[in-house]
Amino acid sequence: MHDNSSGQLSLRQNEKDLVGALRVTAENDAILVTMPGTRYSITYRKGDDPSLVASDIRYDPDYPSYKLTFRVRAWSAASAKARWLGWIA
């Protein structure tokens, strides 16, 4: 973030570009969600009941402000993929 001429903080253009992008892939019993251009990634696996369990969570210290946003969006994307795969209802 940087200070613009109006005195408010704003996202740099390259940070704005990162916010919308997520990559979701499935292999065997795992769903991997990553944010391209960063080191953010979370692997989700099938839980005992019809749910997903997060494991191997990696954050990017260069973009700390995205930590919670990434977690929420990754969970949503992984859940949608799991439903599509028939892992959860």
PDB file with one MODEL, atoms N, CA, C and O in Angstrom:
MODEL        1
ATOM      1  N   MET A   1       0.839  -1.171   0.000  1.00  0.00           N
ATOM      2  CA  MET A   1       0.000   0.000   0.000  1.00  0.00           C
ATOM      3  C   MET A   1       0.884   1.235   0.000  1.00  0.00           C
ATOM      4  O   MET A   1       2.008   1.205   0.501  1.00  0.00           O
ATOM      5  N   HIS A   2       0.372   2.317  -0.563  1.00  0.00           N
ATOM      6  CA  HIS A   2       1.129   3.551  -0.547  1.00  0.00           C
ATOM      7  C   HIS A   2       0.188   4.721  -0.349  1.00  0.00           C
ATOM      8  O   HIS A   2      -1.022   4.598  -0.540  1.00  0.00           O
ATOM      9  N   ASP A   3       0.742   5.842   0.031  1.00  0.00           N
ATOM     10  CA  ASP A   3      -0.020   7.044   0.296  1.00  0.00           C
ATOM     11  C   ASP A   3      -0.233   7.779  -1.022  1.00  0.00           C
ATOM     12  O   ASP A   3       0.734   8.133  -1.697  1.00  0.00           O
ATOM     13  N   ASN A   4      -1.486   8.011  -1.392  1.00  0.00           N
ATOM     14  CA  ASN A   4      -1.730   8.754  -2.619  1.00  0.00           C
ATOM     15  C   ASN A   4      -1.904  10.233  -2.329  1.00  0.00           C
ATOM     16  O   ASN A   4      -1.843  10.631  -1.166  1.00  0.00           O
ATOM     17  N   SER A   5      -2.118  11.059  -3.340  1.00  0.00           N
ATOM     18  CA  SER A   5      -2.157  12.516  -3.168  1.00  0.00           C
ATOM     19  C   SER A   5      -3.308  12.993  -2.300  1.00  0.00           C
ATOM     20  O   SER A   5      -3.234  14.095  -1.757  1.00  0.00           O
ATOM     21  N   SER A   6      -4.365  12.215  -2.148  1.00  0.00           N
ATOM     22  CA  SER A   6      -5.494  12.633  -1.317  1.00  0.00           C
ATOM     23  C   SER A   6      -5.270  12.322   0.152  1.00  0.00           C
ATOM     24  O   SER A   6      -6.121  12.632   0.985  1.00  0.00           O
ATOM     25  N   GLY A   7      -4.133  11.710   0.484  1.00  0.00           N
ATOM     26  CA  GLY A   7      -3.840  11.397   1.873  1.00  0.00           C
ATOM     27  C   GLY A   7      -4.391  10.065   2.326  1.00  0.00           C
ATOM     28  O   GLY A   7      -4.248   9.716   3.498  1.00  0.00           O
ATOM     29  N   GLN A   8      -5.027   9.293   1.428  1.00  0.00           N
ATOM     30  CA  GLN A   8      -5.564   7.989   1.786  1.00  0.00           C
ATOM     31  C   GLN A   8      -4.625   6.897   1.308  1.00  0.00           C
ATOM     32  O   GLN A   8      -3.873   7.074   0.350  1.00  0.00           O
ATOM     33  N   LEU A   9      -4.684   5.757   1.997  1.00  0.00           N
ATOM     34  CA  LEU A   9      -3.885   4.614   1.573  1.00  0.00           C
ATOM     35  C   LEU A   9      -4.602   3.891   0.449  1.00  0.00           C
ATOM     36  O   LEU A   9      -5.825   3.752   0.481  1.00  0.00           O
ATOM     37  N   SER A  10      -3.869   3.438  -0.524  1.00  0.00           N
ATOM     38  CA  SER A  10      -4.468   2.685  -1.629  1.00  0.00           C
ATOM     39  C   SER A  10      -3.560   1.513  -1.991  1.00  0.00           C
ATOM     40  O   SER A  10      -2.367   1.516  -1.686  1.00  0.00           O
ATOM     41  N   LEU A  11      -4.141   0.519  -2.641  1.00  0.00           N
ATOM     42  CA  LEU A  11      -3.360  -0.624  -3.085  1.00  0.00           C
ATOM     43  C   LEU A  11      -2.548  -0.245  -4.315  1.00  0.00           C
ATOM     44  O   LEU A  11      -3.031   0.481  -5.183  1.00  0.00           O
ATOM     45  N   ARG A  12      -1.330  -0.730  -4.390  1.00  0.00           N
ATOM     46  CA  ARG A  12      -0.553  -0.574  -5.617  1.00  0.00           C
ATOM     47  C   ARG A  12      -1.214  -1.391  -6.708  1.00  0.00           C
ATOM     48  O   ARG A  12      -1.913  -2.358  -6.406  1.00  0.00           O
ATOM     49  N   GLN A  13      -1.016  -1.035  -7.960  1.00  0.00           N
ATOM     50  CA  GLN A  13      -1.679  -1.721  -9.060  1.00  0.00           C
ATOM     51  C   GLN A  13      -1.362  -3.209  -9.061  1.00  0.00           C
ATOM     52  O   GLN A  13      -2.263  -4.018  -9.284  1.00  0.00           O
ATOM     53  N   ASN A  14      -0.116  -3.597  -8.819  1.00  0.00           N
ATOM     54  CA  ASN A  14       0.203  -5.028  -8.843  1.00  0.00           C
ATOM     55  C   ASN A  14      -0.508  -5.771  -7.723  1.00  0.00           C
ATOM     56  O   ASN A  14      -0.824  -6.949  -7.891  1.00  0.00           O
ATOM     57  N   GLU A  15      -0.772  -5.136  -6.590  1.00  0.00           N
ATOM     58  CA  GLU A  15      -1.525  -5.773  -5.517  1.00  0.00           C
ATOM     59  C   GLU A  15      -2.986  -5.931  -5.911  1.00  0.00           C
ATOM     60  O   GLU A  15      -3.598  -6.951  -5.596  1.00  0.00           O
ATOM     61  N   LYS A  16      -3.558  -4.942  -6.596  1.00  0.00           N
ATOM     62  CA  LYS A  16      -4.940  -5.056  -7.057  1.00  0.00           C
ATOM     63  C   LYS A  16      -5.088  -6.246  -7.989  1.00  0.00           C
ATOM     64  O   LYS A  16      -6.083  -6.968  -7.923  1.00  0.00           O
ATOM     65  N   ASP A  17      -4.110  -6.455  -8.851  1.00  0.00           N
ATOM     66  CA  ASP A  17      -4.163  -7.559  -9.800  1.00  0.00           C
ATOM     67  C   ASP A  17      -4.140  -8.912  -9.091  1.00  0.00           C
ATOM     68  O   ASP A  17      -4.734  -9.869  -9.587  1.00  0.00           O
ATOM     69  N   LEU A  18      -3.477  -9.012  -7.956  1.00  0.00           N
ATOM     70  CA  LEU A  18      -3.357 -10.281  -7.238  1.00  0.00           C
ATOM     71  C   LEU A  18      -4.645 -10.694  -6.543  1.00  0.00           C
ATOM     72  O   LEU A  18      -4.919 -11.887  -6.407  1.00  0.00           O
ATOM     73  N   VAL A  19      -5.438  -9.727  -6.102  1.00  0.00           N
ATOM     74  CA  VAL A  19      -6.590 -10.024  -5.267  1.00  0.00           C
ATOM     75  C   VAL A  19      -7.596 -10.937  -5.961  1.00  0.00           C
ATOM     76  O   VAL A  19      -8.189 -11.785  -5.294  1.00  0.00           O
ATOM     77  N   GLY A  20      -7.812 -10.804  -7.256  1.00  0.00           N
ATOM     78  CA  GLY A  20      -8.846 -11.567  -7.937  1.00  0.00           C
ATOM     79  C   GLY A  20      -8.457 -12.966  -8.361  1.00  0.00           C
ATOM     80  O   GLY A  20      -9.331 -13.781  -8.652  1.00  0.00           O
ATOM     81  N   ALA A  21      -7.188 -13.263  -8.403  1.00  0.00           N
ATOM     82  CA  ALA A  21      -6.739 -14.518  -9.010  1.00  0.00           C
ATOM     83  C   ALA A  21      -6.541 -15.630  -7.991  1.00  0.00           C
ATOM     84  O   ALA A  21      -5.818 -15.463  -7.009  1.00  0.00           O
ATOM     85  N   LEU A  22      -7.184 -16.761  -8.229  1.00  0.00           N
ATOM     86  CA  LEU A  22      -6.930 -17.982  -7.466  1.00  0.00           C
ATOM     87  C   LEU A  22      -6.845 -19.135  -8.451  1.00  0.00           C
ATOM     88  O   LEU A  22      -7.549 -19.145  -9.460  1.00  0.00           O
ATOM     89  N   ARG A  23      -6.005 -20.085  -8.172  1.00  0.00           N
ATOM     90  CA  ARG A  23      -5.913 -21.304  -8.989  1.00  0.00           C
ATOM     91  C   ARG A  23      -6.326 -22.467  -8.099  1.00  0.00           C
ATOM     92  O   ARG A  23      -5.833 -22.614  -6.981  1.00  0.00           O
ATOM     93  N   VAL A  24      -7.234 -23.289  -8.605  1.00  0.00           N
ATOM     94  CA  VAL A  24      -7.743 -24.438  -7.847  1.00  0.00           C
ATOM     95  C   VAL A  24      -7.497 -25.698  -8.669  1.00  0.00           C
ATOM     96  O   VAL A  24      -7.965 -25.815  -9.802  1.00  0.00           O
ATOM     97  N   THR A  25      -6.758 -26.636  -8.087  1.00  0.00           N
ATOM     98  CA  THR A  25      -6.497 -27.911  -8.759  1.00  0.00           C
ATOM     99  C   THR A  25      -6.814 -29.059  -7.812  1.00  0.00           C
ATOM    100  O   THR A  25      -6.694 -28.928  -6.594  1.00  0.00           O
ATOM    101  N   ALA A  26      -7.219 -30.183  -8.385  1.00  0.00           N
ATOM    102  CA  ALA A  26      -7.530 -31.369  -7.587  1.00  0.00           C
ATOM    103  C   ALA A  26      -6.704 -32.536  -8.092  1.00  0.00           C
ATOM    104  O   ALA A  26      -6.558 -32.748  -9.296  1.00  0.00           O
ATOM    105  N   GLU A  27      -6.170 -33.286  -7.141  1.00  0.00           N
ATOM    106  CA  GLU A  27      -5.410 -34.479  -7.481  1.00  0.00           C
ATOM    107  C   GLU A  27      -5.577 -35.493  -6.360  1.00  0.00           C
ATOM    108  O   GLU A  27      -5.360 -35.178  -5.190  1.00  0.00           O
ATOM    109  N   ASN A  28      -5.961 -36.699  -6.719  1.00  0.00           N
ATOM    110  CA  ASN A  28      -6.204 -37.771  -5.749  1.00  0.00           C
ATOM    111  C   ASN A  28      -7.214 -37.300  -4.712  1.00  0.00           C
ATOM    112  O   ASN A  28      -8.354 -37.002  -5.068  1.00  0.00           O
ATOM    113  N   ASP A  29      -6.832 -37.223  -3.448  1.00  0.00           N
ATOM    114  CA  ASP A  29      -7.763 -36.820  -2.400  1.00  0.00           C
ATOM    115  C   ASP A  29      -7.467 -35.424  -1.872  1.00  0.00           C
ATOM    116  O   ASP A  29      -7.800 -35.113  -0.729  1.00  0.00           O
ATOM    117  N   ALA A  30      -6.842 -34.575  -2.696  1.00  0.00           N
ATOM    118  CA  ALA A  30      -6.466 -33.236  -2.244  1.00  0.00           C
ATOM    119  C   ALA A  30      -6.893 -32.167  -3.248  1.00  0.00           C
ATOM    120  O   ALA A  30      -6.907 -32.393  -4.458  1.00  0.00           O
ATOM    121  N   ILE A  31      -7.238 -31.008  -2.716  1.00  0.00           N
ATOM    122  CA  ILE A  31      -7.519 -29.825  -3.522  1.00  0.00           C
ATOM    123  C   ILE A  31      -6.500 -28.774  -3.114  1.00  0.00           C
ATOM    124  O   ILE A  31      -6.373 -28.450  -1.933  1.00  0.00           O
ATOM    125  N   LEU A  32      -5.783 -28.249  -4.080  1.00  0.00           N
ATOM    126  CA  LEU A  32      -4.769 -27.227  -3.824  1.00  0.00           C
ATOM    127  C   LEU A  32      -5.271 -25.892  -4.349  1.00  0.00           C
ATOM    128  O   LEU A  32      -5.657 -25.772  -5.511  1.00  0.00           O
ATOM    129  N   VAL A  33      -5.260 -24.887  -3.476  1.00  0.00           N
ATOM    130  CA  VAL A  33      -5.647 -23.531  -3.854  1.00  0.00           C
ATOM    131  C   VAL A  33      -4.426 -22.641  -3.708  1.00  0.00           C
ATOM    132  O   VAL A  33      -3.804 -22.604  -2.646  1.00  0.00           O
ATOM    133  N   THR A  34      -4.082 -21.928  -4.767  1.00  0.00           N
ATOM    134  CA  THR A  34      -2.947 -21.009  -4.741  1.00  0.00           C
ATOM    135  C   THR A  34      -3.373 -19.649  -5.270  1.00  0.00           C
ATOM    136  O   THR A  34      -4.358 -19.528  -5.998  1.00  0.00           O
ATOM    137  N   MET A  35      -2.615 -18.632  -4.892  1.00  0.00           N
ATOM    138  CA  MET A  35      -2.797 -17.293  -5.437  1.00  0.00           C
ATOM    139  C   MET A  35      -1.577 -17.012  -6.313  1.00  0.00           C
ATOM    140  O   MET A  35      -0.499 -16.722  -5.796  1.00  0.00           O
ATOM    141  N   PRO A  36      -1.740 -17.097  -7.641  1.00  0.00           N
ATOM    142  CA  PRO A  36      -0.603 -16.890  -8.537  1.00  0.00           C
ATOM    143  C   PRO A  36       0.085 -15.536  -8.276  1.00  0.00           C
ATOM    144  O   PRO A  36      -0.568 -14.532  -7.992  1.00  0.00           O
ATOM    145  N   GLY A  37       1.406 -15.545  -8.379  1.00  0.00           N
ATOM    146  CA  GLY A  37       2.179 -14.332  -8.150  1.00  0.00           C
ATOM    147  C   GLY A  37       2.568 -14.139  -6.696  1.00  0.00           C
ATOM    148  O   GLY A  37       3.288 -13.200  -6.358  1.00  0.00           O
ATOM    149  N   THR A  38       2.082 -15.043  -5.822  1.00  0.00           N
ATOM    150  CA  THR A  38       2.424 -14.988  -4.397  1.00  0.00           C
ATOM    151  C   THR A  38       2.839 -16.388  -3.950  1.00  0.00           C
ATOM    152  O   THR A  38       2.843 -17.333  -4.739  1.00  0.00           O
ATOM    153  N   ARG A  39       3.187 -16.499  -2.675  1.00  0.00           N
ATOM    154  CA  ARG A  39       3.507 -17.802  -2.095  1.00  0.00           C
ATOM    155  C   ARG A  39       2.336 -18.380  -1.310  1.00  0.00           C
ATOM    156  O   ARG A  39       2.497 -19.376  -0.605  1.00  0.00           O
ATOM    157  N   TYR A  40       1.160 -17.766  -1.425  1.00  0.00           N
ATOM    158  CA  TYR A  40      -0.016 -18.259  -0.719  1.00  0.00           C
ATOM    159  C   TYR A  40      -0.490 -19.581  -1.313  1.00  0.00           C
ATOM    160  O   TYR A  40      -0.651 -19.699  -2.528  1.00  0.00           O
ATOM    161  N   SER A  41      -0.712 -20.565  -0.459  1.00  0.00           N
ATOM    162  CA  SER A  41      -1.311 -21.825  -0.892  1.00  0.00           C
ATOM    163  C   SER A  41      -1.892 -22.561   0.317  1.00  0.00           C
ATOM    164  O   SER A  41      -1.399 -22.444   1.439  1.00  0.00           O
ATOM    165  N   ILE A  42      -2.941 -23.310   0.052  1.00  0.00           N
ATOM    166  CA  ILE A  42      -3.552 -24.172   1.071  1.00  0.00           C
ATOM    167  C   ILE A  42      -3.966 -25.465   0.382  1.00  0.00           C
ATOM    168  O   ILE A  42      -4.535 -25.445  -0.710  1.00  0.00           O
ATOM    169  N   THR A  43      -3.677 -26.580   1.026  1.00  0.00           N
ATOM    170  CA  THR A  43      -4.138 -27.870   0.557  1.00  0.00           C
ATOM    171  C   THR A  43      -5.306 -28.303   1.439  1.00  0.00           C
ATOM    172  O   THR A  43      -5.223 -28.251   2.666  1.00  0.00           O
ATOM    173  N   TYR A  44      -6.384 -28.726   0.808  1.00  0.00           N
ATOM    174  CA  TYR A  44      -7.547 -29.242   1.521  1.00  0.00           C
ATOM    175  C   TYR A  44      -7.679 -30.720   1.214  1.00  0.00           C
ATOM    176  O   TYR A  44      -7.470 -31.145   0.078  1.00  0.00           O
ATOM    177  N   ARG A  45      -8.026 -31.505   2.227  1.00  0.00           N
ATOM    178  CA  ARG A  45      -8.245 -32.940   2.060  1.00  0.00           C
ATOM    179  C   ARG A  45      -9.638 -33.292   2.565  1.00  0.00           C
ATOM    180  O   ARG A  45     -10.238 -32.550   3.342  1.00  0.00           O
ATOM    181  N   LYS A  46     -10.138 -34.431   2.113  1.00  0.00           N
ATOM    182  CA  LYS A  46     -11.435 -34.912   2.596  1.00  0.00           C
ATOM    183  C   LYS A  46     -11.337 -35.200   4.086  1.00  0.00           C
ATOM    184  O   LYS A  46     -10.377 -35.815   4.550  1.00  0.00           O
ATOM    185  N   GLY A  47     -12.340 -34.750   4.828  1.00  0.00           N
ATOM    186  CA  GLY A  47     -12.402 -35.051   6.254  1.00  0.00           C
ATOM    187  C   GLY A  47     -13.164 -36.342   6.478  1.00  0.00           C
ATOM    188  O   GLY A  47     -13.631 -36.966   5.525  1.00  0.00           O
ATOM    189  N   ASP A  48     -13.294 -36.751   7.747  1.00  0.00           N
ATOM    190  CA  ASP A  48     -14.027 -37.971   8.084  1.00  0.00           C
ATOM    191  C   ASP A  48     -15.504 -37.855   7.735  1.00  0.00           C
ATOM    192  O   ASP A  48     -16.094 -38.785   7.186  1.00  0.00           O
ATOM    193  N   ASP A  49     -16.093 -36.718   8.053  1.00  0.00           N
ATOM    194  CA  ASP A  49     -17.482 -36.485   7.665  1.00  0.00           C
ATOM    195  C   ASP A  49     -17.445 -35.709   6.341  1.00  0.00           C
ATOM    196  O   ASP A  49     -16.360 -35.425   5.834  1.00  0.00           O
ATOM    197  N   PRO A  50     -18.566 -35.372   5.792  1.00  0.00           N
ATOM    198  CA  PRO A  50     -18.515 -34.641   4.518  1.00  0.00           C
ATOM    199  C   PRO A  50     -18.028 -33.198   4.715  1.00  0.00           C
ATOM    200  O   PRO A  50     -18.812 -32.250   4.706  1.00  0.00           O
ATOM    201  N   SER A  51     -16.744 -33.070   4.887  1.00  0.00           N
ATOM    202  CA  SER A  51     -16.150 -31.740   5.057  1.00  0.00           C
ATOM    203  C   SER A  51     -14.728 -31.749   4.507  1.00  0.00           C
ATOM    204  O   SER A  51     -14.216 -32.788   4.087  1.00  0.00           O
ATOM    205  N   LEU A  52     -14.109 -30.592   4.515  1.00  0.00           N
ATOM    206  CA  LEU A  52     -12.724 -30.461   4.087  1.00  0.00           C
ATOM    207  C   LEU A  52     -11.862 -30.048   5.264  1.00  0.00           C
ATOM    208  O   LEU A  52     -12.310 -29.316   6.147  1.00  0.00           O
ATOM    209  N   VAL A  53     -10.621 -30.520   5.273  1.00  0.00           N
ATOM    210  CA  VAL A  53      -9.668 -30.183   6.322  1.00  0.00           C
ATOM    211  C   VAL A  53      -8.486 -29.474   5.660  1.00  0.00           C
ATOM    212  O   VAL A  53      -7.887 -29.992   4.718  1.00  0.00           O
ATOM    213  N   ALA A  54      -8.161 -28.291   6.164  1.00  0.00           N
ATOM    214  CA  ALA A  54      -7.032 -27.531   5.619  1.00  0.00           C
ATOM    215  C   ALA A  54      -5.728 -28.069   6.184  1.00  0.00           C
ATOM    216  O   ALA A  54      -5.620 -28.363   7.375  1.00  0.00           O
ATOM    217  N   SER A  55      -4.740 -28.193   5.307  1.00  0.00           N
ATOM    218  CA  SER A  55      -3.407 -28.612   5.731  1.00  0.00           C
ATOM    219  C   SER A  55      -2.383 -27.908   4.847  1.00  0.00           C
ATOM    220  O   SER A  55      -2.736 -27.315   3.827  1.00  0.00           O
ATOM    221  N   ASP A  56      -1.153 -27.975   5.233  1.00  0.00           N
ATOM    222  CA  ASP A  56      -0.068 -27.375   4.460  1.00  0.00           C
ATOM    223  C   ASP A  56      -0.412 -25.948   4.026  1.00  0.00           C
ATOM    224  O   ASP A  56      -0.466 -25.642   2.835  1.00  0.00           O
ATOM    225  N   ILE A  57      -0.642 -25.088   5.013  1.00  0.00           N
ATOM    226  CA  ILE A  57      -1.012 -23.695   4.763  1.00  0.00           C
ATOM    227  C   ILE A  57       0.260 -22.866   4.647  1.00  0.00           C
ATOM    228  O   ILE A  57       1.110 -22.887   5.538  1.00  0.00           O
ATOM    229  N   ARG A  58       0.382 -22.136   3.543  1.00  0.00           N
ATOM    230  CA  ARG A  58       1.565 -21.298   3.327  1.00  0.00           C
ATOM    231  C   ARG A  58       1.143 -19.871   3.047  1.00  0.00           C
ATOM    232  O   ARG A  58       0.280 -19.614   2.208  1.00  0.00           O
ATOM    233  N   TYR A  59       1.765 -18.948   3.763  1.00  0.00           N
ATOM    234  CA  TYR A  59       1.482 -17.526   3.595  1.00  0.00           C
ATOM    235  C   TYR A  59       2.646 -16.841   2.901  1.00  0.00           C
ATOM    236  O   TYR A  59       3.724 -17.419   2.760  1.00  0.00           O
ATOM    237  N   ASP A  60       2.424 -15.616   2.471  1.00  0.00           N
ATOM    238  CA  ASP A  60       3.449 -14.840   1.786  1.00  0.00           C
ATOM    239  C   ASP A  60       3.747 -13.598   2.609  1.00  0.00           C
ATOM    240  O   ASP A  60       2.900 -12.709   2.701  1.00  0.00           O
ATOM    241  N   PRO A  61       4.932 -13.512   3.211  1.00  0.00           N
ATOM    242  CA  PRO A  61       5.257 -12.351   4.037  1.00  0.00           C
ATOM    243  C   PRO A  61       5.337 -11.047   3.239  1.00  0.00           C
ATOM    244  O   PRO A  61       5.289  -9.965   3.823  1.00  0.00           O
ATOM    245  N   ASP A  62       5.457 -11.138   1.925  1.00  0.00           N
ATOM    246  CA  ASP A  62       5.480  -9.927   1.102  1.00  0.00           C
ATOM    247  C   ASP A  62       4.097  -9.309   0.952  1.00  0.00           C
ATOM    248  O   ASP A  62       3.984  -8.137   0.590  1.00  0.00           O
ATOM    249  N   TYR A  63       3.041 -10.075   1.225  1.00  0.00           N
ATOM    250  CA  TYR A  63       1.664  -9.596   1.112  1.00  0.00           C
ATOM    251  C   TYR A  63       0.869  -9.982   2.359  1.00  0.00           C
ATOM    252  O   TYR A  63      -0.112 -10.717   2.248  1.00  0.00           O
ATOM    253  N   PRO A  64       1.267  -9.506   3.544  1.00  0.00           N
ATOM    254  CA  PRO A  64       0.595  -9.937   4.775  1.00  0.00           C
ATOM    255  C   PRO A  64      -0.866  -9.515   4.857  1.00  0.00           C
ATOM    256  O   PRO A  64      -1.650 -10.167   5.548  1.00  0.00           O
ATOM    257  N   SER A  65      -1.251  -8.448   4.176  1.00  0.00           N
ATOM    258  CA  SER A  65      -2.631  -7.971   4.266  1.00  0.00           C
ATOM    259  C   SER A  65      -3.616  -8.914   3.585  1.00  0.00           C
ATOM    260  O   SER A  65      -4.824  -8.778   3.783  1.00  0.00           O
ATOM    261  N   TYR A  66      -3.136  -9.862   2.792  1.00  0.00           N
ATOM    262  CA  TYR A  66      -4.017 -10.793   2.097  1.00  0.00           C
ATOM    263  C   TYR A  66      -4.295 -12.060   2.888  1.00  0.00           C
ATOM    264  O   TYR A  66      -5.075 -12.897   2.435  1.00  0.00           O
ATOM    265  N   LYS A  67      -3.695 -12.228   4.034  1.00  0.00           N
ATOM    266  CA  LYS A  67      -3.775 -13.490   4.772  1.00  0.00           C
ATOM    267  C   LYS A  67      -5.217 -13.950   5.007  1.00  0.00           C
ATOM    268  O   LYS A  67      -5.574 -15.062   4.617  1.00  0.00           O
ATOM    269  N   LEU A  68      -6.037 -13.131   5.627  1.00  0.00           N
ATOM    270  CA  LEU A  68      -7.414 -13.534   5.924  1.00  0.00           C
ATOM    271  C   LEU A  68      -8.263 -13.584   4.665  1.00  0.00           C
ATOM    272  O   LEU A  68      -9.093 -14.481   4.514  1.00  0.00           O
ATOM    273  N   THR A  69      -8.069 -12.637   3.765  1.00  0.00           N
ATOM    274  CA  THR A  69      -8.809 -12.640   2.506  1.00  0.00           C
ATOM    275  C   THR A  69      -8.531 -13.920   1.740  1.00  0.00           C
ATOM    276  O   THR A  69      -9.446 -14.541   1.200  1.00  0.00           O
ATOM    277  N   PHE A  70      -7.270 -14.310   1.694  1.00  0.00           N
ATOM    278  CA  PHE A  70      -6.916 -15.542   0.995  1.00  0.00           C
ATOM    279  C   PHE A  70      -7.570 -16.749   1.646  1.00  0.00           C
ATOM    280  O   PHE A  70      -8.115 -17.605   0.949  1.00  0.00           O
ATOM    281  N   ARG A  71      -7.525 -16.834   2.972  1.00  0.00           N
ATOM    282  CA  ARG A  71      -8.116 -17.993   3.672  1.00  0.00           C
ATOM    283  C   ARG A  71      -9.604 -18.133   3.354  1.00  0.00           C
ATOM    284  O   ARG A  71     -10.084 -19.231   3.074  1.00  0.00           O
ATOM    285  N   VAL A  72     -10.327 -17.020   3.400  1.00  0.00           N
ATOM    286  CA  VAL A  72     -11.770 -17.057   3.138  1.00  0.00           C
ATOM    287  C   VAL A  72     -12.045 -17.448   1.690  1.00  0.00           C
ATOM    288  O   VAL A  72     -12.883 -18.310   1.425  1.00  0.00           O
ATOM    289  N   ARG A  73     -11.351 -16.823   0.767  1.00  0.00           N
ATOM    290  CA  ARG A  73     -11.574 -17.102  -0.648  1.00  0.00           C
ATOM    291  C   ARG A  73     -11.118 -18.519  -1.009  1.00  0.00           C
ATOM    292  O   ARG A  73     -11.755 -19.182  -1.829  1.00  0.00           O
ATOM    293  N   ALA A  74     -10.035 -18.982  -0.413  1.00  0.00           N
ATOM    294  CA  ALA A  74      -9.539 -20.333  -0.687  1.00  0.00           C
ATOM    295  C   ALA A  74     -10.545 -21.374  -0.209  1.00  0.00           C
ATOM    296  O   ALA A  74     -10.810 -22.355  -0.905  1.00  0.00           O
ATOM    297  N   TRP A  75     -11.105 -21.158   0.984  1.00  0.00           N
ATOM    298  CA  TRP A  75     -12.101 -22.094   1.520  1.00  0.00           C
ATOM    299  C   TRP A  75     -13.315 -22.158   0.595  1.00  0.00           C
ATOM    300  O   TRP A  75     -13.822 -23.241   0.300  1.00  0.00           O
ATOM    301  N   SER A  76     -13.769 -21.013   0.147  1.00  0.00           N
ATOM    302  CA  SER A  76     -14.921 -20.955  -0.742  1.00  0.00           C
ATOM    303  C   SER A  76     -14.632 -21.673  -2.072  1.00  0.00           C
ATOM    304  O   SER A  76     -15.462 -22.439  -2.561  1.00  0.00           O
ATOM    305  N   ALA A  77     -13.466 -21.421  -2.640  1.00  0.00           N
ATOM    306  CA  ALA A  77     -13.086 -22.045  -3.910  1.00  0.00           C
ATOM    307  C   ALA A  77     -12.920 -23.558  -3.752  1.00  0.00           C
ATOM    308  O   ALA A  77     -13.356 -24.320  -4.615  1.00  0.00           O
ATOM    309  N   ALA A  78     -12.302 -23.990  -2.674  1.00  0.00           N
ATOM    310  CA  ALA A  78     -12.102 -25.425  -2.432  1.00  0.00           C
ATOM    311  C   ALA A  78     -13.434 -26.122  -2.183  1.00  0.00           C
ATOM    312  O   ALA A  78     -13.642 -27.243  -2.646  1.00  0.00           O
ATOM    313  N   SER A  79     -14.326 -25.476  -1.466  1.00  0.00           N
ATOM    314  CA  SER A  79     -15.651 -26.066  -1.216  1.00  0.00           C
ATOM    315  C   SER A  79     -16.420 -26.241  -2.515  1.00  0.00           C
ATOM    316  O   SER A  79     -17.063 -27.269  -2.725  1.00  0.00           O
ATOM    317  N   ALA A  80     -16.357 -25.244  -3.386  1.00  0.00           N
ATOM    318  CA  ALA A  80     -17.038 -25.344  -4.680  1.00  0.00           C
ATOM    319  C   ALA A  80     -16.449 -26.488  -5.508  1.00  0.00           C
ATOM    320  O   ALA A  80     -17.186 -27.243  -6.141  1.00  0.00           O
ATOM    321  N   LYS A  81     -15.137 -26.611  -5.500  1.00  0.00           N
ATOM    322  CA  LYS A  81     -14.478 -27.695  -6.244  1.00  0.00           C
ATOM    323  C   LYS A  81     -14.861 -29.050  -5.644  1.00  0.00           C
ATOM    324  O   LYS A  81     -15.126 -29.999  -6.383  1.00  0.00           O
ATOM    325  N   ALA A  82     -14.893 -29.148  -4.324  1.00  0.00           N
ATOM    326  CA  ALA A  82     -15.256 -30.401  -3.655  1.00  0.00           C
ATOM    327  C   ALA A  82     -16.695 -30.797  -3.975  1.00  0.00           C
ATOM    328  O   ALA A  82     -16.985 -31.979  -4.160  1.00  0.00           O
ATOM    329  N   ARG A  83     -17.602 -29.814  -4.041  1.00  0.00           N
ATOM    330  CA  ARG A  83     -18.981 -30.115  -4.414  1.00  0.00           C
ATOM    331  C   ARG A  83     -19.030 -30.635  -5.852  1.00  0.00           C
ATOM    332  O   ARG A  83     -19.716 -31.615  -6.141  1.00  0.00           O
ATOM    333  N   TRP A  84     -18.299 -29.974  -6.748  1.00  0.00           N
ATOM    334  CA  TRP A  84     -18.262 -30.382  -8.150  1.00  0.00           C
ATOM    335  C   TRP A  84     -17.711 -31.806  -8.295  1.00  0.00           C
ATOM    336  O   TRP A  84     -18.167 -32.575  -9.141  1.00  0.00           O
ATOM    337  N   LEU A  85     -16.724 -32.145  -7.457  1.00  0.00           N
ATOM    338  CA  LEU A  85     -16.137 -33.483  -7.498  1.00  0.00           C
ATOM    339  C   LEU A  85     -17.018 -34.526  -6.797  1.00  0.00           C
ATOM    340  O   LEU A  85     -16.760 -35.724  -6.914  1.00  0.00           O
ATOM    341  N   GLY A  86     -18.045 -34.087  -6.074  1.00  0.00           N
ATOM    342  CA  GLY A  86     -18.915 -35.001  -5.355  1.00  0.00           C
ATOM    343  C   GLY A  86     -18.388 -35.410  -3.992  1.00  0.00           C
ATOM    344  O   GLY A  86     -18.891 -36.357  -3.387  1.00  0.00           O
ATOM    345  N   TRP A  87     -17.372 -34.697  -3.502  1.00  0.00           N
ATOM    346  CA  TRP A  87     -16.818 -35.021  -2.189  1.00  0.00           C
ATOM    347  C   TRP A  87     -17.731 -34.593  -1.060  1.00  0.00           C
ATOM    348  O   TRP A  87     -17.804 -35.257  -0.026  1.00  0.00           O
ATOM    349  N   ILE A  88     -18.436 -33.472  -1.256  1.00  0.00           N
ATOM    350  CA  ILE A  88     -19.363 -32.950  -0.244  1.00  0.00           C
ATOM    351  C   ILE A  88     -20.653 -32.554  -0.953  1.00  0.00           C
ATOM    352  O   ILE A  88     -20.672 -32.343  -2.166  1.00  0.00           O
ATOM    353  N   ALA A  89     -21.725 -32.458  -0.179  1.00  0.00           N
ATOM    354  CA  ALA A  89     -23.035 -32.105  -0.752  1.00  0.00           C
ATOM    355  C   ALA A  89     -23.209 -30.608  -0.825  1.00  0.00           C
ATOM    356  O   ALA A  89     -24.248 -30.128  -1.280  1.00  0.00           O
TER     357      ALA A  89
ENDMDL
END
